[in-house]
Amino acid sequence: MNKNALAIAIILSGILLGVLHYKLKPAVDVKQVQQLAQNFANSATWRGQIAPDFEIKTTSGENFQLAGNVGKKVIVLNFFATWCEPCRAEMPELNRYFNSNKDHSFVLLGIDAHEDQSSVRDFLKDLKIDFPAGIDAGSIEKQYGVVSFPTTVLIGVDGKVQFYESGALANAEVAFDSLLEENRRLLQSGKVISTEAYKLGAQKQPALPLSRPDPPVSNDEESKLTPRAKDIAARMDCTCGCDKKVHACTCNASTKIKKALATDNMEGKADAEVIKSLNKRFCMESM
């Protein structure tokens, strides 16, 4: 083969590889790009803020107070729900990381989205979760601005939020290792926040700032909702496939969900149970 033929063959091979790469490369998911951008915005908004103090009882009956651990350990909070598939998917990874680091001034605490004790215990037992978890009545979720599950927050030994991520974590080492190492250095050098200083800072900042308030919605069904129903609509992802919450969306599905929230009897049901039921009833009903 002469030089010209060889050059042509190389060029054609390059073109073919380029075409194959283009054909095989997954198309850009606009929603994923938007979510990633929002995650970065959230992280920038919350990073450096004093973590709001709270107390919660774990499923094993122990009390966990943030103020009693800040400055002594690196603390990771994982907000989850038993009906949330991404939560279930990331739990084994979080559990593995917890077991690898629990003896090194590190604690991981699961915070469930106000479900019943039996459901949460069964969920944790089924997944063989070793880290402690408690059930939130909704106040901690609001303090930390959680609007979707899972959401993971890392609090450093300075008492400040150093990591805030909505969505399942695929690699805990990538997410936490560098922060864990830096905080351990601060612990060893004694450069940590005292309990008194943390409590004072937490009193001045009882909740994290909102990163992006949803726009108000003009909807006839909105005016019929009780405060609890409005809260559910503000936290529930719309089933039409958009990136909005039910109260902010104007599609057919969101209208039906709001009507159901206004008329259904929710007495005796946890918010998570109501959301799960509505998801099943109105899944992809935007047509």
Beta strands, then each sheet from edge to edge (+ up, - down):
strand 1: 55-57
strand 2: 63-65
strand 3: 74-80
strand 4: 106-113
strand 5: 133-136
strand 6: 151-155
strand 7: 161-166
sheet 1: 1+ 2-
sheet 2: 5+ 4+ 3+ 6- 7+
end
